[in-house]
Amino acid sequence: MEAQSKDVRDFKKHFDLPDSETVLQDFVCAHKGKMLKPGRLYITPHYVCFYSSILGSTMKKTIPFTDIEKMDKAAALMVSNAIKFDLKGGKEITFSSFINRDQAYEAILQQKKVSQSGPSKGPGGQSIETTLSHAENAATSSRQSEVEREFRVKFAEHNDVIRRVFGSEVPSNEFVLDTHACAHLGKVLKQGRIFVTQRHVIFYSSILGSQIKKVIPFSDITEITRESDRTLAVQPIEIHSKFKLTTFCAFVSRDEAFKNLLLQWQANKSGRGD
């Protein structure tokens, strides 16, 4: 497998953005102008980007979330598969020909809220990044105590597994922020569950008496990538650390798991992991 997907390599090649602007999701679509320009739309933590290169004609669009004043689902060529952006300065831009327009719209809208979020109202229905942005004063913030209680209740069963199975390997003040059923890809697939805590990626599998335990500190991780080949049924997420490559696959919702892993890793790199 490639250490980095072709789509991500292409993005980094075409757009001069900070390294922290990693691709969270991407969608095939087209820019609607005088003529349609097929290409790919990328969502990063703070930008919506579009790139098209057809027969030597290249188009690049870099839209900060801070410039987007309004988003609407729209119709293009009588087909309801477009998204129209109203930007600062009275500008408009429309992308169409999405395979799944609603999924793209919700992904952009959610990340726009995350990138511009103010004080959190708790984890219910909000992204990990929104909640974690208020974890800087965990020791003294009563609000953070409330958030922690809600997460501990929400993932009570999984927190019990972490305490029982991993013991002192995972600090007692950490709790589960996100979890997904998946498999560890080694010589054989081992079905289990991945857990994301404030400072660790954790995996546990126990099948017919055979156990696998993985504890990967975010501080050891150098890169998190996803394979873009849609023909691969396993659809893996690869976690590159200072010491080895660990691959997880068979996710029910691989993109959601990837996004939350990426957000928490970035939070740790910026000192907001707690």
C-alpha positions as CSV (number, residue, x, y, z in Angstrom):
1,M,0.0,0.0,0.0
2,E,1.0,3.6,-0.5
3,A,2.2,5.4,2.5
4,Q,0.1,8.3,1.3
5,S,-3.0,8.3,-1.0
6,K,-2.7,9.7,-4.4
7,D,-5.5,12.2,-3.7
8,V,-3.6,13.6,-0.7
9,R,-0.3,13.8,-2.6
10,D,-2.0,15.6,-5.4
11,F,-3.6,18.1,-2.9
12,K,-0.2,18.9,-1.4
13,K,1.3,19.3,-4.8
14,H,-1.4,21.7,-6.1
15,F,-2.1,23.8,-3.0
16,D,0.4,25.9,-1.0
17,L,-1.2,25.6,2.4
18,P,0.3,24.8,5.9
19,D,1.1,21.2,6.6
20,S,-1.7,21.2,9.2
21,E,-4.2,21.6,6.4
22,T,-4.7,17.9,5.9
23,V,-7.4,16.5,3.7
24,L,-10.4,15.4,5.9
25,Q,-12.7,14.5,3.0
26,D,-12.7,14.9,-0.8
27,F,-15.4,14.7,-3.4
28,V,-15.5,14.4,-7.2
29,C,-17.6,17.3,-8.6
30,A,-17.4,20.2,-11.1
31,H,-17.0,24.0,-11.0
32,K,-20.0,25.7,-12.6
33,G,-19.0,28.7,-14.6
34,K,-19.4,29.4,-18.3
35,M,-18.7,25.8,-18.7
36,L,-18.4,22.9,-16.3
37,K,-14.9,22.1,-15.1
38,P,-14.8,18.5,-13.7
39,G,-12.3,18.1,-10.8
40,R,-12.1,17.3,-7.1
41,L,-13.2,19.3,-4.0
42,Y,-11.1,18.9,-0.8
43,I,-12.2,19.7,2.7
44,T,-9.4,20.6,5.2
45,P,-9.6,22.0,8.7
46,H,-9.9,25.6,7.5
47,Y,-10.5,25.6,3.7
48,V,-12.6,24.3,0.9
49,C,-10.3,23.7,-2.1
50,F,-11.1,22.7,-5.7
51,Y,-8.7,21.6,-8.4
52,S,-9.4,20.8,-12.1
53,S,-7.0,20.0,-14.9
54,I,-8.6,19.1,-18.2
55,L,-6.7,19.1,-21.5
56,G,-4.1,21.6,-20.2
57,S,-6.6,23.9,-18.7
58,T,-6.1,24.2,-14.9
59,M,-8.4,25.7,-12.3
60,K,-7.6,26.1,-8.6
61,K,-9.9,27.5,-5.9
62,T,-9.0,28.0,-2.3
63,I,-11.9,29.2,-0.1
64,P,-11.3,29.9,3.6
65,F,-14.3,28.9,5.8
66,T,-14.1,32.4,7.2
67,D,-15.1,33.8,3.7
68,I,-18.2,31.7,3.4
69,E,-21.2,33.7,4.5
70,K,-23.9,31.3,3.3
71,M,-24.2,27.8,1.7
72,D,-27.2,26.5,-0.2
73,K,-28.1,23.3,-2.0
74,A,-28.9,24.3,-5.6
75,A,-29.8,22.9,-9.0
76,A,-27.5,22.9,-12.0
77,L,-28.7,22.1,-15.5
78,M,-32.1,21.3,-13.9
79,V,-30.5,18.6,-11.7
80,S,-30.4,19.1,-7.9
81,N,-26.8,18.2,-7.4
82,A,-25.1,21.5,-6.7
83,I,-23.8,23.5,-3.8
84,K,-23.7,27.3,-4.0
85,F,-21.5,29.4,-1.8
86,D,-22.1,33.1,-1.0
87,L,-18.7,34.6,-0.2
88,K,-17.6,37.9,1.4
89,G,-17.6,40.8,-1.1
90,G,-20.7,39.6,-2.8
91,K,-19.0,36.8,-4.7
92,E,-20.7,33.5,-5.5
93,I,-19.2,30.1,-6.5
94,T,-21.1,26.9,-7.4
95,F,-19.9,23.3,-7.6
96,S,-22.1,20.7,-9.1
97,S,-22.2,17.1,-10.5
98,F,-21.6,15.5,-7.0
99,I,-22.2,11.8,-6.8
100,N,-23.6,12.4,-3.3
101,R,-24.3,16.1,-3.0
102,D,-26.0,15.9,0.4
103,Q,-23.1,14.1,2.0
104,A,-20.7,16.7,0.6
105,Y,-22.9,19.6,1.8
106,E,-23.2,18.2,5.4
107,A,-19.4,17.6,5.5
108,I,-18.6,21.1,4.5
109,L,-21.3,22.6,6.8
110,Q,-20.0,20.6,9.8
111,Q,-16.4,21.6,9.2
112,K,-17.3,25.2,8.7
113,K,-19.0,25.1,12.2
114,V,-16.0,23.4,13.7
115,S,-13.5,25.9,12.2
116,Q,-15.4,28.9,13.4
117,S,-16.8,27.4,16.6
118,G,-17.0,29.5,19.8
119,P,-17.5,28.1,23.3
120,S,-18.7,24.5,23.2
121,K,-22.1,23.5,24.4
122,G,-21.0,19.9,25.1
123,P,-20.4,16.8,23.1
124,G,-24.0,16.1,22.2
125,G,-24.1,16.2,18.4
126,Q,-20.9,18.2,18.2
127,S,-17.5,17.2,16.7
128,I,-14.6,16.1,18.8
129,E,-12.6,19.2,17.8
130,T,-15.3,21.6,19.0
131,T,-15.4,19.9,22.4
132,L,-11.7,19.5,22.7
133,S,-11.0,23.2,22.0
134,H,-12.3,23.8,25.5
135,A,-10.0,21.2,27.2
136,E,-7.1,23.6,27.8
137,N,-8.1,24.3,31.4
138,A,-9.4,20.9,32.3
139,A,-8.1,21.0,35.9
140,T,-10.0,24.2,36.8
141,S,-12.9,24.5,34.3
142,S,-16.3,23.4,35.6
143,R,-17.4,23.3,32.0
144,Q,-14.7,20.8,31.1
145,S,-15.8,18.7,34.1
146,E,-19.3,18.6,32.7
147,V,-18.0,17.6,29.2
148,E,-15.8,14.8,30.8
149,R,-18.8,13.5,32.7
150,E,-20.9,13.3,29.6
151,F,-18.2,11.5,27.6
152,R,-17.6,9.1,30.5
153,V,-21.4,8.3,30.6
154,K,-21.7,8.1,26.8
155,F,-18.9,5.6,26.5
156,A,-19.2,4.0,30.0
157,E,-18.9,0.4,28.7
158,H,-15.9,1.2,26.6
159,N,-14.2,3.2,29.4
160,D,-14.6,0.1,31.6
161,V,-12.9,-2.0,28.9
162,I,-10.0,0.4,28.8
163,R,-9.6,0.3,32.6
164,R,-9.9,-3.5,32.8
165,V,-7.8,-4.5,29.9
166,F,-5.1,-1.9,29.7
167,G,-4.8,-0.8,33.4
168,S,-1.9,1.5,33.9
169,E,-0.9,1.5,30.2
170,V,-3.5,4.2,29.8
171,P,-3.6,7.1,32.4
172,S,-6.6,7.0,34.6
173,N,-7.6,10.6,33.7
174,E,-8.1,9.7,30.1
175,F,-11.5,8.6,28.7
176,V,-12.9,7.5,25.4
177,L,-13.8,10.4,22.9
178,D,-14.6,8.2,19.9
179,T,-14.7,4.5,19.1
180,H,-15.3,2.3,16.1
181,A,-15.5,-1.4,15.4
182,C,-12.8,-2.4,12.9
183,A,-9.9,-4.9,12.4
184,H,-6.2,-4.9,12.8
185,L,-4.4,-5.8,9.6
186,G,-1.4,-8.0,10.2
187,K,-0.6,-11.4,8.9
188,V,-4.3,-12.1,9.4
189,L,-7.3,-9.8,10.1
190,K,-8.2,-9.5,13.8
191,Q,-11.6,-8.1,14.4
192,G,-11.8,-5.7,17.4
193,R,-12.4,-2.1,18.3
194,I,-10.4,1.1,18.1
195,F,-10.6,3.8,20.8
196,V,-9.5,7.4,20.7
197,T,-8.7,9.1,24.0
198,Q,-7.1,12.4,24.7
199,R,-3.5,11.2,24.1
200,H,-3.7,7.7,22.7
201,V,-5.1,5.5,19.9
202,I,-6.0,2.2,21.5
203,F,-7.0,-1.1,19.8
204,Y,-8.3,-4.3,21.5
205,S,-9.3,-7.6,20.0
206,S,-10.1,-10.9,21.8
207,I,-11.2,-13.8,19.7
208,L,-11.2,-17.4,20.8
209,G,-8.7,-16.7,23.5
210,S,-6.3,-14.8,21.2
211,Q,-5.8,-11.2,22.2
212,I,-4.3,-8.1,20.5
213,K,-3.6,-4.9,22.5
214,K,-2.3,-1.7,20.9
215,V,-1.6,1.6,22.6
216,I,-0.2,4.3,20.3
217,P,0.6,7.7,21.9
218,F,-0.4,10.6,19.6
219,S,3.0,12.1,20.4
220,D,4.6,9.1,18.5
221,I,2.4,9.5,15.4
222,T,4.0,11.1,12.4
223,E,1.2,10.7,9.9
224,I,-2.3,9.3,9.6
225,T,-3.4,8.3,6.0
226,R,-6.2,6.5,4.3
227,E,-6.1,4.3,1.2
228,S,-8.1,5.9,-1.6
229,D,-8.5,2.8,-3.8
230,R,-12.3,2.2,-3.7
231,T,-11.7,-1.3,-5.1
232,L,-10.2,-2.4,-1.8
233,A,-12.9,-3.9,0.4
234,V,-10.9,-3.4,3.6
235,Q,-10.5,0.4,3.1
236,P,-7.6,0.8,5.6
237,I,-6.5,3.7,7.8
238,E,-2.7,3.7,8.3
239,I,-1.1,5.1,11.4
240,H,2.6,6.0,10.9
241,S,4.6,6.3,14.1
242,K,8.2,6.9,14.9
243,F,8.6,3.1,15.3
244,K,6.3,1.3,13.0
245,L,3.3,1.3,10.7
246,T,0.0,0.1,12.1
247,T,-3.0,-0.6,9.8
248,F,-6.7,-0.8,10.8
249,C,-9.4,-1.6,8.3
250,A,-13.0,-2.9,7.9
251,F,-14.6,0.2,9.4
252,V,-18.3,0.7,9.1
253,S,-17.7,4.4,8.7
254,R,-14.0,4.8,7.7
255,D,-14.2,8.5,6.9
256,E,-15.7,9.4,10.2
257,A,-13.1,7.4,12.1
258,F,-10.3,9.0,9.9
259,K,-11.5,12.5,10.5
260,N,-11.7,12.1,14.3
261,L,-8.3,10.5,14.5
262,L,-6.9,13.3,12.5
263,L,-8.5,16.0,14.5
264,Q,-7.3,14.6,17.8
265,W,-3.8,14.1,16.5
266,Q,-3.7,17.7,15.3
267,A,-5.1,18.8,18.7
268,N,-2.2,17.0,20.4
269,K,0.4,18.6,18.0
270,S,-1.0,22.1,18.8
271,G,-1.0,21.4,22.6
272,R,-4.8,21.0,22.9
273,G,-4.9,17.3,23.4
274,D,-6.2,17.3,27.0
